[in-house]
Every structure is written in C-alpha cells, then in structure tokens.
Amino acid sequence: MLKILFVGDSWQGSTARSMREALAAAPDVDLDDVGEDQYFPKGKSLVVRGAKRLLGPWHRAELEHAITTLVAARKPDVLMVYKGTGVVAATIRRIRKQGLLTVNVFPDYSPHAYGEQLKEAMGEYDLVVSTKPFHPAGWHSIYGYANRCVCVPHGYDPQVHYWPDPPGDQDFDVVLAATWRLQYSVLMQRLLARTGASLRVGIVGSRWDRQRDRLPPSCEMAPPLTGRAYGEWLRRGRIVIAPVHRDVVVRGVRQPGDEETIRTYELAAMGCFFLHRRTPYVQSVYDETSEVPMWDDADELVAQVQRYLPLDDERRAMAARAHRRAVPAYSIPSRATEVLEHVRAGLKIVTGAEV
C-alpha cells in the first residue's frame, strides 16, 4: 500500500481536488490530505488583499505545522504537493531529510511566474510531475533546476466535465472561456469585426468586464464559473474557441508558452465542438481534419468560424469523435495512474523501496 500525504486546494472544480480524488480512489493507495486553500483567504478586495499580505507568514506557518504534524502521525511514503504556492522550500527540505519522496504536480506554464517562493521551492522536490510537455526537456537549461521532471498532461474530471449526451439547444454562436489577455481581446475584436454584429457571442472569465466598451453590446459576459456551471455555459455555444497563451515573458525573459490547457481535454469530454489554437502537441492529441479543427491566427480563426457555423451535422459529428477520443483516455483518473507510475519509480530511485 502506497501512503501519500497530498497538499492542494480543496474547492470543487479545482484540478488539485480532482487529482486528489482520483489518487484516493486507486485501490493500492492510502491517502491523507491537507487543503492548502483552507490556510489562505480568498478574495479580491483591497481589504482582503491587504490582510493576505499582512497575515501571510502566519498562514504559511500554520500550513507547515499541519503538514509536518500529519507527516509525523501518518508516516507516509510520499509528500505530494499540487503546485503549492504556500509551501516554502525549507518545508520540503526538512521533510525530504526524513526519507520521504517529495513530489510536486505542477499545472502551469512556468515555475518562475508565480513568485520567488514557489520558484525556489520547485527545485527542492525529488520529482516534479508537470502537465506541460515542454518542461522535461527544458527543466535544467531553461528553468535552472537540477531535480527530475516528467510530464503527465492535464485531464478532465469525470464528475465535473463529462456529459454523456451532446449539447441541446445552443443560444450562442461562439463561446470563449478564458482569463482576459490582450491577445485574446484583440482576437475577439478581429473576429467580431470580420463576422458582423449579428454573431451571438458569450465570454466567460476574469477581467473581461473591464473590456465591455471595446466589444459589441451583443456580447454576453459572465464572471469565472466553476463546477458544472462552467460546462453548462460552454455547451451553450455552437462553436467554442480554445486559445492558448503562447507568448510568455517571465521577469523580462522569454520562455515557452502553453501548447495546450486543461480546456483542451475538458471541451471534448463536455461534447463541445471547438476550434483550438494549432500547436505541434495538440496536433498529436486530436486529428484536426476529423475531430478538432485548428487555427494559427485571427484570419484562419475567422475562416474556420465562417466555415463551420452553418454545418450543424458536421460540427456534431466532429464533437462526437473528439468525445470518443478523450473519454476516458484523457480523464484525470487515467492521468492519476500515470502519476502513480512515476511516483513509484521515483520512490525506488530515492529510497530503494518498491511500494
């Protein structure tokens, strides 16, 4: 039996919680957990943000105490941290010295983009399991780490993102779900300028409300959604646009950007027809002629929208094929099986033990 202490966010719809539940369901895993988000208040108001900065050292100390207490009580084989923005390098070093395998599951495009604390801590883990296919090759040369990095891609949560049936009535022509970025805003402005104001568009995500005056009144906007509400919104679109953040500059240094995101897998599991930004990796995930059409720039995206919008039967057929491709192969339980394989291999390297 492999004993794991898992540290990560616990809110419904978080990828950390999805991974934790998939690991816990494995028949040969004994898992305990610490909800990282229980130690750090959420909120965007100035008062809450000020309180977070003021109380940060105490929150980190409480989180470290919870982790070390459970390590002493449960004596796990592995400490697994999902990203771990609040977990400091010193905590990982102390636990590693006790003979535990320390693992970080990292879900984002750069370990340098989320503050000095996370950047330093990432190098202290015995093993990093990244969701990004470009991380292992550049882990030493680009990011400067000496520890081991492997890739297990993102996946969809069957409890949150899976629908067995295709979408019903769809009141949007085009839907976009993404945090606002300048390049996404320019992309949507060009799409709307080329296709006309009659296009019914839904946009869901953070910071889009600040762009209200730059987009036609016909655009319906919603704040970030989680859980099943997120999927219900996306399934309202005849076409879903799936961009990726390719142009990445971190601390003045250009680094590789996303080739896919978690939506790459969620959209297929939801039964959505989607147009994905073309990348070499995504071309290996889906067939762009029969499952998921792709685009390189705004002009190609406009052409794809105009081509597929009238073709209801073809869109549904392609969405069904992408759905079959993704379910269950691209699910988080399937990814968790891969993670456990890497963890067991890492445990054997670090401790010589097979669990």
ABEGO torsion letter per residue (X at the ends): XBBBBBBEBABBGBAAAAAAAAAAABAABBBBBBBAAAABBBEABAAAAAAAAAAAAAAAAAAAAAAAAAAAAAGBABBBBBGGAABBAAAAAAAAAAGBBBBBBBABABAAAAEAAAAAAAAABABBBBABAAAAAAAAAAAGBABBBBBBBBBBBAAAABBABBBBBBABABBBBBBBBAAAAAAAAAAAAAAEAABBBBBBEBGAAAAAAABBAABBBBBBBBEAAAAAAAAABABBBBBBBABBBBGGBBBBBBABBAAAAAAAAAGBBBBBBBBAAAAAABBAAAABBBBABAAAAAAAAAAAAABAAAAAAAAAAAAAAAOAAABAAAAAAAAAAAAAAAAAAAAGBBX
